[in-house]
Amino acid sequence: MRRMNKPFVATRTRRLLALAALLVVAVCAWLLWSAQRSEQHQHHEPMVCALPALPAGAPHTGMVWVPGGILALGDTVYQEEAPIRQIAVDGFWLDRTEVTNDEFSAFVQATAYTTVAERPVDAKAHPDLPADMRLPGAVVFISPTSVSGQGNPTQWWRYVPGADWRHPGGPATTIAGRGAFAVVNVTIEDAQAYARWKGSMLPSEAQWEWAARGAKNQALPDHEQPAQANTWQGLFPVANSAQDGFVGLAPVGCFAPNALGLFDMIGNAWELTRDAYTPNHAVLVSQSAQDPGPGSVRPSPSAKMGQHVIKGGSFLCAPNYCMRYRAGARQGQEDDLAVSHVGFRTARIAPSP
């Protein structure tokens, strides 16, 4: 075997180290450029998107009719989406957009309601939390300039005292001029309180998924990143190219609706449902007077209690991290934790138009 002489090895090593250093510099420069571009882009994003007029005499303002049918509930990308189950869903009405800041503000003004994020954290429920995390607040996404792997989400999520629905990024932020944006930093308790005030309810997981699929029994929908949705383009969580027009949360209705006329069922903000989270779809219940709604999922003994199902993904879902920009995707959300990418819409059981 031919041996390489020491000067050759040393020269080759120096070249490799130089190339590695250049690569690091190039990556850092690209990340800096991407961050600057994203910040500049945000200053030019629209603050409101025009929604088409509803038909004259619509019985439920801001809602569309979702006809009933048989749903193939679930998907095959992540284990919590399985198994796919065929269940019946009755017709219902659903908000055509996520509840907005303006709509939620009207509720708060009418009822003097205080959201969970605006209250001190229950020390008895969370005895091990440090003092700063017991203050009123919410978990906020903060894009890092670099990450060490993707196993530690605290690199881009931070509990921010003073963050709430009025201050989605923390005390220094505001929703002024953002009335058409989806309300976020709300919990299941907040969403249910709003729904009751409106004379509605939160949709069940099955209702939500059926509506997101345009009332079609589609067992395996398209798994590609959708073009008509507010998701993350680029390398999550450090660089978002904003090819969809938005770096972060968007006003409701900026993307084309689905076949039923529902906007932002995929992307923008995760949406709360009224179903408790289960680790999979193995346990289902049929519609009955005791069920909270048609096609609901009953928590199994092994279910994660204190969580509810959220659907649809958010502006943070990317191919390299969270492929939950699909109707069949699901995730659990802690009941008493407000997060800056979780919102909701409401449903109503009423006669068809």
LUMPA-9388 format. One record per residue (C-alpha): x, y, z; residue number from 0; residue in three letters. Coordinates in steps of 0.2 Angstrom, whole numbers, plus 5000, padded with zeros to 4 digits. Layout:
# LUMPA-9388
{node {X; Y; Z}; NUM; ALA} ...
//
This chain:
# LUMPA-9388
{node {5000; 5000; 5000}; 0; MET} {node {5007; 5017; 4995}; 1; ARG} {node {5010; 5029; 5010}; 2; ARG} {node {5006; 5047; 5009}; 3; MET} {node {5021; 5058; 5014}; 4; ASN} {node {5018; 5070; 5029}; 5; LYS} {node {5019; 5086; 5019}; 6; PRO} {node {5005; 5080; 5007}; 7; PHE} {node {4994; 5075; 5022}; 8; VAL} {node {4997; 5092; 5030}; 9; ALA} {node {4993; 5101; 5015}; 10; THR} {node {4977; 5092; 5011}; 11; ARG} {node {4971; 5094; 5029}; 12; THR} {node {4974; 5113; 5028}; 13; ARG} {node {4964; 5113; 5012}; 14; ARG} {node {4950; 5104; 5020}; 15; LEU} {node {4950; 5115; 5035}; 16; LEU} {node {4949; 5130; 5024}; 17; ALA} {node {4935; 5123; 5014}; 18; LEU} {node {4925; 5119; 5030}; 19; ALA} {node {4929; 5137; 5037}; 20; ALA} {node {4922; 5144; 5020}; 21; LEU} {node {4907; 5134; 5021}; 22; LEU} {node {4903; 5139; 5039}; 23; VAL} {node {4905; 5158; 5034}; 24; VAL} {node {4894; 5155; 5019}; 25; ALA} {node {4880; 5147; 5029}; 26; VAL} {node {4881; 5160; 5042}; 27; CYS} {node {4880; 5174; 5029}; 28; ALA} {node {4865; 5165; 5021}; 29; TRP} {node {4856; 5164; 5038}; 30; LEU} {node {4860; 5182; 5041}; 31; LEU} {node {4853; 5187; 5024}; 32; TRP} {node {4838; 5176; 5026}; 33; SER} {node {4834; 5184; 5043}; 34; ALA} {node {4836; 5202; 5036}; 35; GLN} {node {4825; 5197; 5021}; 36; ARG} {node {4812; 5190; 5033}; 37; SER} {node {4812; 5206; 5044}; 38; GLU} {node {4810; 5217; 5028}; 39; GLN} {node {4797; 5206; 5021}; 40; HIS} {node {4786; 5207; 5036}; 41; GLN} {node {4785; 5226; 5035}; 42; HIS} {node {4777; 5224; 5018}; 43; HIS} {node {4764; 5210; 5021}; 44; GLU} {node {4746; 5214; 5020}; 45; PRO} {node {4736; 5218; 5036}; 46; MET} {node {4720; 5212; 5029}; 47; VAL} {node {4714; 5201; 5015}; 48; CYS} {node {4697; 5204; 5007}; 49; ALA} {node {4684; 5190; 5009}; 50; LEU} {node {4670; 5186; 4996}; 51; PRO} {node {4653; 5191; 5001}; 52; ALA} {node {4642; 5178; 5009}; 53; LEU} {node {4625; 5174; 5000}; 54; PRO} {node {4611; 5186; 5004}; 55; ALA} {node {4601; 5180; 5019}; 56; GLY} {node {4614; 5167; 5025}; 57; ALA} {node {4606; 5160; 5041}; 58; PRO} {node {4622; 5160; 5051}; 59; HIS} {node {4633; 5175; 5048}; 60; THR} {node {4651; 5170; 5044}; 61; GLY} {node {4648; 5152; 5043}; 62; MET} {node {4646; 5139; 5029}; 63; VAL} {node {4636; 5123; 5028}; 64; TRP} {node {4646; 5107; 5029}; 65; VAL} {node {4636; 5092; 5022}; 66; PRO} {node {4637; 5075; 5031}; 67; GLY} {node {4645; 5059; 5025}; 68; GLY} {node {4657; 5046; 5029}; 69; ILE} {node {4675; 5051; 5034}; 70; LEU} {node {4691; 5041; 5033}; 71; ALA} {node {4698; 5049; 5049}; 72; LEU} {node {4717; 5050; 5051}; 73; GLY} {node {4732; 5048; 5040}; 74; ASP} {node {4749; 5038; 5040}; 75; THR} {node {4763; 5050; 5042}; 76; VAL} {node {4764; 5050; 5061}; 77; TYR} {node {4759; 5037; 5073}; 78; GLN} {node {4746; 5047; 5082}; 79; GLU} {node {4736; 5049; 5065}; 80; GLU} {node {4733; 5030; 5064}; 81; ALA} {node {4723; 5019; 5062}; 82; PRO} {node {4712; 5026; 5048}; 83; ILE} {node {4694; 5024; 5053}; 84; ARG} {node {4678; 5025; 5044}; 85; GLN} {node {4665; 5035; 5054}; 86; ILE} {node {4649; 5045; 5050}; 87; ALA} {node {4648; 5064; 5052}; 88; VAL} {node {4632; 5073; 5052}; 89; ASP} {node {4630; 5090; 5043}; 90; GLY} {node {4634; 5106; 5053}; 91; PHE} {node {4639; 5124; 5051}; 92; TRP} {node {4657; 5130; 5053}; 93; LEU} {node {4665; 5147; 5053}; 94; ASP} {node {4673; 5151; 5037}; 95; ARG} {node {4688; 5158; 5045}; 96; THR} {node {4698; 5157; 5061}; 97; GLU} {node {4691; 5168; 5074}; 98; VAL} {node {4700; 5185; 5073}; 99; THR} {node {4707; 5197; 5085}; 100; ASN} {node {4692; 5209; 5081}; 101; ASP} {node {4679; 5195; 5085}; 102; GLU} {node {4688; 5189; 5101}; 103; PHE} {node {4689; 5208; 5106}; 104; SER} {node {4671; 5210; 5104}; 105; ALA} {node {4668; 5195; 5116}; 106; PHE} {node {4680; 5201; 5129}; 107; VAL} {node {4672; 5219; 5129}; 108; GLN} {node {4655; 5211; 5130}; 109; ALA} {node {4659; 5199; 5145}; 110; THR} {node {4675; 5206; 5153}; 111; ALA} {node {4682; 5189; 5151}; 112; TYR} {node {4700; 5186; 5156}; 113; THR} {node {4710; 5173; 5146}; 114; THR} {node {4720; 5160; 5154}; 115; VAL} {node {4736; 5168; 5148}; 116; ALA} {node {4731; 5184; 5158}; 117; GLU} {node {4730; 5174; 5174}; 118; ARG} {node {4744; 5168; 5186}; 119; PRO} {node {4748; 5150; 5183}; 120; VAL} {node {4741; 5138; 5195}; 121; ASP} {node {4755; 5134; 5207}; 122; ALA} {node {4746; 5118; 5214}; 123; LYS} {node {4744; 5111; 5196}; 124; ALA} {node {4762; 5116; 5192}; 125; HIS} {node {4772; 5115; 5208}; 126; PRO} {node {4789; 5113; 5200}; 127; ASP} {node {4789; 5128; 5188}; 128; LEU} {node {4801; 5142; 5192}; 129; PRO} {node {4794; 5159; 5198}; 130; ALA} {node {4795; 5168; 5181}; 131; ASP} {node {4785; 5154; 5172}; 132; MET} {node {4771; 5156; 5185}; 133; ARG} {node {4768; 5174; 5180}; 134; LEU} {node {4754; 5177; 5167}; 135; PRO} {node {4760; 5173; 5150}; 136; GLY} {node {4761; 5162; 5135}; 137; ALA} {node {4774; 5152; 5125}; 138; VAL} {node {4780; 5162; 5110}; 139; VAL} {node {4790; 5156; 5094}; 140; PHE} {node {4807; 5165; 5093}; 141; ILE} {node {4817; 5161; 5077}; 142; SER} {node {4835; 5157; 5082}; 143; PRO} {node {4850; 5161; 5072}; 144; THR} {node {4857; 5143; 5074}; 145; SER} {node {4851; 5127; 5082}; 146; VAL} {node {4860; 5111; 5089}; 147; SER} {node {4849; 5098; 5081}; 148; GLY} {node {4830; 5098; 5082}; 149; GLN} {node {4827; 5087; 5097}; 150; GLY} {node {4826; 5102; 5109}; 151; ASN} {node {4811; 5114; 5105}; 152; PRO} {node {4816; 5126; 5119}; 153; THR} {node {4829; 5133; 5106}; 154; GLN} {node {4814; 5141; 5097}; 155; TRP} {node {4800; 5141; 5110}; 156; TRP} {node {4801; 5153; 5125}; 157; ARG} {node {4789; 5156; 5139}; 158; TYR} {node {4786; 5175; 5139}; 159; VAL} {node {4778; 5183; 5154}; 160; PRO} {node {4765; 5196; 5148}; 161; GLY} {node {4762; 5187; 5131}; 162; ALA} {node {4743; 5185; 5128}; 163; ASP} {node {4730; 5187; 5114}; 164; TRP} {node {4732; 5206; 5115}; 165; ARG} {node {4752; 5205; 5115}; 166; HIS} {node {4755; 5189; 5105}; 167; PRO} {node {4774; 5191; 5105}; 168; GLY} {node {4776; 5198; 5123}; 169; GLY} {node {4772; 5215; 5132}; 170; PRO} {node {4781; 5225; 5119}; 171; ALA} {node {4770; 5219; 5105}; 172; THR} {node {4752; 5223; 5101}; 173; THR} {node {4737; 5218; 5089}; 174; ILE} {node {4734; 5236; 5084}; 175; ALA} {node {4730; 5236; 5066}; 176; GLY} {node {4730; 5217; 5066}; 177; ARG} {node {4711; 5215; 5069}; 178; GLY} {node {4709; 5203; 5054}; 179; ALA} {node {4723; 5191; 5060}; 180; PHE} {node {4718; 5175; 5069}; 181; ALA} {node {4718; 5177; 5087}; 182; VAL} {node {4731; 5166; 5096}; 183; VAL} {node {4738; 5163; 5113}; 184; ASN} {node {4721; 5156; 5118}; 185; VAL} {node {4717; 5140; 5127}; 186; THR} {node {4703; 5127; 5126}; 187; ILE} {node {4694; 5136; 5141}; 188; GLU} {node {4695; 5153; 5132}; 189; ASP} {node {4689; 5145; 5115}; 190; ALA} {node {4675; 5136; 5123}; 191; GLN} {node {4670; 5152; 5133}; 192; ALA} {node {4669; 5162; 5116}; 193; TYR} {node {4660; 5148; 5107}; 194; ALA} {node {4646; 5148; 5121}; 195; ARG} {node {4645; 5167; 5120}; 196; TRP} {node {4642; 5165; 5101}; 197; LYS} {node {4629; 5151; 5104}; 198; GLY} {node {4641; 5139; 5095}; 199; SER} {node {4653; 5125; 5100}; 200; MET} {node {4671; 5120; 5095}; 201; LEU} {node {4671; 5107; 5081}; 202; PRO} {node {4675; 5089; 5085}; 203; SER} {node {4691; 5082; 5078}; 204; GLU} {node {4680; 5072; 5065}; 205; ALA} {node {4670; 5087; 5060}; 206; GLN} {node {4685; 5098; 5058}; 207; TRP} {node {4694; 5085; 5047}; 208; GLU} {node {4679; 5082; 5037}; 209; TRP} {node {4677; 5100; 5033}; 210; ALA} {node {4695; 5102; 5029}; 211; ALA} {node {4694; 5089; 5016}; 212; ARG} {node {4679; 5098; 5008}; 213; GLY} {node {4667; 5084; 5014}; 214; ALA} {node {4676; 5071; 5004}; 215; LYS} {node {4680; 5053; 5010}; 216; ASN} {node {4699; 5054; 5007}; 217; GLN} {node {4709; 5042; 5016}; 218; ALA} {node {4726; 5048; 5010}; 219; LEU} {node {4726; 5066; 5005}; 220; PRO} {node {4741; 5074; 4996}; 221; ASP} {node {4756; 5074; 5008}; 222; HIS} {node {4765; 5088; 4998}; 223; GLU} {node {4767; 5105; 5006}; 224; GLN} {node {4752; 5115; 5000}; 225; PRO} {node {4754; 5130; 4990}; 226; ALA} {node {4738; 5139; 4996}; 227; GLN} {node {4742; 5139; 5014}; 228; ALA} {node {4753; 5149; 5026}; 229; ASN} {node {4767; 5137; 5031}; 230; THR} {node {4786; 5138; 5032}; 231; TRP} {node {4796; 5138; 5017}; 232; GLN} {node {4815; 5135; 5020}; 233; GLY} {node {4825; 5128; 5034}; 234; LEU} {node {4815; 5127; 5050}; 235; PHE} {node {4817; 5136; 5062}; 236; PRO} {node {4831; 5147; 5056}; 237; VAL} {node {4826; 5153; 5039}; 238; ALA} {node {4809; 5156; 5031}; 239; ASN} {node {4809; 5162; 5013}; 240; SER} {node {4791; 5167; 5014}; 241; ALA} {node {4787; 5161; 4997}; 242; GLN} {node {4769; 5160; 5002}; 243; ASP} {node {4769; 5179; 5006}; 244; GLY} {node {4771; 5178; 5025}; 245; PHE} {node {4785; 5176; 5037}; 246; VAL} {node {4773; 5173; 5052}; 247; GLY} {node {4755; 5173; 5056}; 248; LEU} {node {4743; 5180; 5042}; 249; ALA} {node {4726; 5189; 5042}; 250; PRO} {node {4712; 5176; 5039}; 251; VAL} {node {4707; 5173; 5021}; 252; GLY} {node {4723; 5177; 5012}; 253; CYS} {node {4723; 5160; 5003}; 254; PHE} {node {4711; 5152; 4992}; 255; ALA} {node {4697; 5143; 5001}; 256; PRO} {node {4693; 5124; 4999}; 257; ASN} {node {4678; 5117; 4990}; 258; ALA} {node {4666; 5122; 5004}; 259; LEU} {node {4672; 5140; 5005}; 260; GLY} {node {4682; 5137; 5021}; 261; LEU} {node {4698; 5147; 5023}; 262; PHE} {node {4715; 5143; 5031}; 263; ASP} {node {4709; 5125; 5037}; 264; MET} {node {4727; 5121; 5033}; 265; ILE} {node {4742; 5132; 5040}; 266; GLY} {node {4741; 5149; 5048}; 267; ASN} {node {4736; 5144; 5066}; 268; ALA} {node {4733; 5127; 5073}; 269; TRP} {node {4715; 5125; 5078}; 270; GLU} {node {4708; 5119; 5094}; 271; LEU} {node {4694; 5105; 5094}; 272; THR} {node {4683; 5100; 5108}; 273; ARG} {node {4690; 5082; 5108}; 274; ASP} {node {4702; 5076; 5122}; 275; ALA} {node {4718; 5070; 5115}; 276; TYR} {node {4722; 5052; 5113}; 277; THR} {node {4738; 5044; 5107}; 278; PRO} {node {4730; 5037; 5092}; 279; ASN} {node {4713; 5033; 5084}; 280; HIS} {node {4711; 5015; 5091}; 281; ALA} {node {4696; 5020; 5102}; 282; VAL} {node {4681; 5028; 5094}; 283; LEU} {node {4663; 5031; 5100}; 284; VAL} {node {4647; 5032; 5089}; 285; SER} {node {4636; 5046; 5089}; 286; GLN} {node {4624; 5046; 5105}; 287; SER} {node {4616; 5058; 5117}; 288; ALA} {node {4631; 5057; 5128}; 289; GLN} {node {4644; 5061; 5115}; 290; ASP} {node {4649; 5079; 5113}; 291; PRO} {node {4646; 5078; 5095}; 292; GLY} {node {4646; 5067; 5080}; 293; PRO} {node {4661; 5057; 5076}; 294; GLY} {node {4670; 5061; 5093}; 295; SER} {node {4685; 5052; 5100}; 296; VAL} {node {4683; 5046; 5118}; 297; ARG} {node {4699; 5046; 5128}; 298; PRO} {node {4706; 5029; 5131}; 299; SER} {node {4714; 5024; 5148}; 300; PRO} {node {4731; 5028; 5141}; 301; SER} {node {4726; 5045; 5134}; 302; ALA} {node {4736; 5061; 5139}; 303; LYS} {node {4723; 5069; 5150}; 304; MET} {node {4724; 5088; 5151}; 305; GLY} {node {4726; 5090; 5132}; 306; GLN} {node {4714; 5093; 5118}; 307; HIS} {node {4717; 5089; 5099}; 308; VAL} {node {4723; 5103; 5088}; 309; ILE} {node {4722; 5102; 5069}; 310; LYS} {node {4728; 5109; 5053}; 311; GLY} {node {4746; 5114; 5057}; 312; GLY} {node {4752; 5132; 5057}; 313; SER} {node {4764; 5144; 5049}; 314; PHE} {node {4778; 5135; 5057}; 315; LEU} {node {4775; 5118; 5048}; 316; CYS} {node {4789; 5114; 5036}; 317; ALA} {node {4794; 5098; 5026}; 318; PRO} {node {4810; 5096; 5037}; 319; ASN} {node {4801; 5097; 5054}; 320; TYR} {node {4782; 5097; 5056}; 321; CYS} {node {4773; 5089; 5041}; 322; MET} {node {4756; 5093; 5049}; 323; ARG} {node {4750; 5104; 5035}; 324; TYR} {node {4737; 5090; 5031}; 325; ARG} {node {4719; 5087; 5036}; 326; ALA} {node {4723; 5070; 5044}; 327; GLY} {node {4737; 5077; 5055}; 328; ALA} {node {4734; 5080; 5073}; 329; ARG} {node {4743; 5085; 5089}; 330; GLN} {node {4739; 5087; 5108}; 331; GLY} {node {4739; 5104; 5115}; 332; GLN} {node {4740; 5107; 5134}; 333; GLU} {node {4724; 5114; 5141}; 334; ASP} {node {4731; 5127; 5152}; 335; ASP} {node {4745; 5133; 5140}; 336; LEU} {node {4743; 5147; 5128}; 337; ALA} {node {4754; 5147; 5112}; 338; VAL} {node {4757; 5160; 5099}; 339; SER} {node {4752; 5148; 5084}; 340; HIS} {node {4736; 5141; 5091}; 341; VAL} {node {4719; 5148; 5088}; 342; GLY} {node {4701; 5141; 5084}; 343; PHE} {node {4685; 5142; 5074}; 344; ARG} {node {4667; 5137; 5080}; 345; THR} {node {4654; 5125; 5074}; 346; ALA} {node {4635; 5125; 5076}; 347; ARG} {node {4622; 5111; 5074}; 348; ILE} {node {4608; 5118; 5065}; 349; ALA} {node {4597; 5114; 5050}; 350; PRO} {node {4604; 5114; 5033}; 351; SER} {node {4601; 5130; 5022}; 352; PRO} 
//
